[in-house]
Amino acid sequence: MPDPLWPTHDLSTWTDALARYADVVAAQGVPSLVAHDAWYHHAFPPLIRSRSAPHLTRDELARVTEWKMARGVWRARNLVLVRANADADVQAVSGDAFALVPHPTKPIARVATLGGVGPATASAVLAAYEPSHYPFFDELVAAQVPELGSVAWTLGYYGRYAEALRDRAAGLGAGWTAAMVERALWAHAGGNAGQRSGY
């Protein structure tokens, strides 16, 4: 493990870490992850925003879940539960959640009412829609922020995690978002291989 990234406020160090993200994704050795990651970061966000009332579909939620599990732990049952949601329910619930932005936790809680969706998957949905406010909830990232303490998959913990990453993004300036801070920390640590969790 390299020297911790979190203690430094040097913009160039953070920029270098973020620049390694794609290489670290490729190095995970998960065949589907590169394609899922490209879709999640480049195609999916503008797709959500192109709709007159922003929302996502069941198929998109399933793909977000596949991305999240490819980057972390594959939980086949969760994916089955996600796919069992009615498309109309996914569209309605995600639309409701997006309307609750920028509340720190209510949008996450709303998406997590869907079958197979917990705080981590819900955060992936919100991070795609509003990356300045909602970073993806990743255990390896959270573990690098000492003041957060032991990782807990709860809304309260996510609220503190997201606030810490938003504060760091604001301190870095230069267009940084909470989601960019998350990716930089994940890449700096070499990815989640061998220590993946969350749901």
Secondary structure as a PSIPRED ss2 file (coil, helix, strand):
# PSIPRED VFORMAT (PSIPRED V4.0)

   1 M C   1.000  0.000  0.000
   2 P C   1.000  0.000  0.000
   3 D C   1.000  0.000  0.000
   4 P C   1.000  0.000  0.000
   5 L C   1.000  0.000  0.000
   6 W C   1.000  0.000  0.000
   7 P C   1.000  0.000  0.000
   8 T C   1.000  0.000  0.000
   9 H C   1.000  0.000  0.000
  10 D C   1.000  0.000  0.000
  11 L H   0.000  1.000  0.000
  12 S H   0.000  1.000  0.000
  13 T H   0.000  1.000  0.000
  14 W H   0.000  1.000  0.000
  15 T H   0.000  1.000  0.000
  16 D H   0.000  1.000  0.000
  17 A H   0.000  1.000  0.000
  18 L H   0.000  1.000  0.000
  19 A H   0.000  1.000  0.000
  20 R C   1.000  0.000  0.000
  21 Y H   0.000  1.000  0.000
  22 A H   0.000  1.000  0.000
  23 D H   0.000  1.000  0.000
  24 V H   0.000  1.000  0.000
  25 V H   0.000  1.000  0.000
  26 A H   0.000  1.000  0.000
  27 A H   0.000  1.000  0.000
  28 Q C   1.000  0.000  0.000
  29 G C   1.000  0.000  0.000
  30 V C   1.000  0.000  0.000
  31 P C   1.000  0.000  0.000
  32 S C   1.000  0.000  0.000
  33 L H   0.000  1.000  0.000
  34 V H   0.000  1.000  0.000
  35 A H   0.000  1.000  0.000
  36 H H   0.000  1.000  0.000
  37 D H   0.000  1.000  0.000
  38 A H   0.000  1.000  0.000
  39 W H   0.000  1.000  0.000
  40 Y H   0.000  1.000  0.000
  41 H H   0.000  1.000  0.000
  42 H H   0.000  1.000  0.000
  43 A H   0.000  1.000  0.000
  44 F H   0.000  1.000  0.000
  45 P H   0.000  1.000  0.000
  46 P H   0.000  1.000  0.000
  47 L H   0.000  1.000  0.000
  48 I H   0.000  1.000  0.000
  49 R H   0.000  1.000  0.000
  50 S C   1.000  0.000  0.000
  51 R C   1.000  0.000  0.000
  52 S C   1.000  0.000  0.000
  53 A C   1.000  0.000  0.000
  54 P C   1.000  0.000  0.000
  55 H C   1.000  0.000  0.000
  56 L C   1.000  0.000  0.000
  57 T C   1.000  0.000  0.000
  58 R H   0.000  1.000  0.000
  59 D H   0.000  1.000  0.000
  60 E H   0.000  1.000  0.000
  61 L H   0.000  1.000  0.000
  62 A H   0.000  1.000  0.000
  63 R H   0.000  1.000  0.000
  64 V H   0.000  1.000  0.000
  65 T H   0.000  1.000  0.000
  66 E H   0.000  1.000  0.000
  67 W H   0.000  1.000  0.000
  68 K H   0.000  1.000  0.000
  69 M H   0.000  1.000  0.000
  70 A H   0.000  1.000  0.000
  71 R H   0.000  1.000  0.000
  72 G C   1.000  0.000  0.000
  73 V C   1.000  0.000  0.000
  74 W C   1.000  0.000  0.000
  75 R C   1.000  0.000  0.000
  76 A H   0.000  1.000  0.000
  77 R H   0.000  1.000  0.000
  78 N H   0.000  1.000  0.000
  79 L H   0.000  1.000  0.000
  80 V H   0.000  1.000  0.000
  81 L H   0.000  1.000  0.000
  82 V H   0.000  1.000  0.000
  83 R H   0.000  1.000  0.000
  84 A C   1.000  0.000  0.000
  85 N C   1.000  0.000  0.000
  86 A C   1.000  0.000  0.000
  87 D H   0.000  1.000  0.000
  88 A H   0.000  1.000  0.000
  89 D H   0.000  1.000  0.000
  90 V H   0.000  1.000  0.000
  91 Q H   0.000  1.000  0.000
  92 A H   0.000  1.000  0.000
  93 V H   0.000  1.000  0.000
  94 S H   0.000  1.000  0.000
  95 G H   0.000  1.000  0.000
  96 D H   0.000  1.000  0.000
  97 A H   0.000  1.000  0.000
  98 F H   0.000  1.000  0.000
  99 A H   0.000  1.000  0.000
 100 L C   1.000  0.000  0.000
 101 V C   1.000  0.000  0.000
 102 P C   1.000  0.000  0.000
 103 H C   1.000  0.000  0.000
 104 P C   1.000  0.000  0.000
 105 T C   1.000  0.000  0.000
 106 K H   0.000  1.000  0.000
 107 P H   0.000  1.000  0.000
 108 I H   0.000  1.000  0.000
 109 A H   0.000  1.000  0.000
 110 R H   0.000  1.000  0.000
 111 V H   0.000  1.000  0.000
 112 A C   1.000  0.000  0.000
 113 T C   1.000  0.000  0.000
 114 L C   1.000  0.000  0.000
 115 G C   1.000  0.000  0.000
 116 G C   1.000  0.000  0.000
 117 V C   1.000  0.000  0.000
 118 G C   1.000  0.000  0.000
 119 P H   0.000  1.000  0.000
 120 A H   0.000  1.000  0.000
 121 T H   0.000  1.000  0.000
 122 A H   0.000  1.000  0.000
 123 S H   0.000  1.000  0.000
 124 A H   0.000  1.000  0.000
 125 V H   0.000  1.000  0.000
 126 L H   0.000  1.000  0.000
 127 A H   0.000  1.000  0.000
 128 A H   0.000  1.000  0.000
 129 Y H   0.000  1.000  0.000
 130 E C   1.000  0.000  0.000
 131 P C   1.000  0.000  0.000
 132 S C   1.000  0.000  0.000
 133 H C   1.000  0.000  0.000
 134 Y C   1.000  0.000  0.000
 135 P C   1.000  0.000  0.000
 136 F C   1.000  0.000  0.000
 137 F C   1.000  0.000  0.000
 138 D C   1.000  0.000  0.000
 139 E H   0.000  1.000  0.000
 140 L H   0.000  1.000  0.000
 141 V H   0.000  1.000  0.000
 142 A H   0.000  1.000  0.000
 143 A C   1.000  0.000  0.000
 144 Q C   1.000  0.000  0.000
 145 V C   1.000  0.000  0.000
 146 P H   0.000  1.000  0.000
 147 E H   0.000  1.000  0.000
 148 L H   0.000  1.000  0.000
 149 G C   1.000  0.000  0.000
 150 S C   1.000  0.000  0.000
 151 V C   1.000  0.000  0.000
 152 A C   1.000  0.000  0.000
 153 W C   1.000  0.000  0.000
 154 T C   1.000  0.000  0.000
 155 L H   0.000  1.000  0.000
 156 G H   0.000  1.000  0.000
 157 Y H   0.000  1.000  0.000
 158 Y H   0.000  1.000  0.000
 159 G H   0.000  1.000  0.000
 160 R H   0.000  1.000  0.000
 161 Y H   0.000  1.000  0.000
 162 A H   0.000  1.000  0.000
 163 E H   0.000  1.000  0.000
 164 A H   0.000  1.000  0.000
 165 L H   0.000  1.000  0.000
 166 R H   0.000  1.000  0.000
 167 D H   0.000  1.000  0.000
 168 R H   0.000  1.000  0.000
 169 A H   0.000  1.000  0.000
 170 A H   0.000  1.000  0.000
 171 G H   0.000  1.000  0.000
 172 L H   0.000  1.000  0.000
 173 G C   1.000  0.000  0.000
 174 A C   1.000  0.000  0.000
 175 G C   1.000  0.000  0.000
 176 W C   1.000  0.000  0.000
 177 T C   1.000  0.000  0.000
 178 A H   0.000  1.000  0.000
 179 A H   0.000  1.000  0.000
 180 M H   0.000  1.000  0.000
 181 V H   0.000  1.000  0.000
 182 E H   0.000  1.000  0.000
 183 R H   0.000  1.000  0.000
 184 A H   0.000  1.000  0.000
 185 L H   0.000  1.000  0.000
 186 W H   0.000  1.000  0.000
 187 A H   0.000  1.000  0.000
 188 H H   0.000  1.000  0.000
 189 A C   1.000  0.000  0.000
 190 G C   1.000  0.000  0.000
 191 G C   1.000  0.000  0.000
 192 N C   1.000  0.000  0.000
 193 A C   1.000  0.000  0.000
 194 G C   1.000  0.000  0.000
 195 Q C   1.000  0.000  0.000
 196 R C   1.000  0.000  0.000
 197 S C   1.000  0.000  0.000
 198 G C   1.000  0.000  0.000
 199 Y C   1.000  0.000  0.000
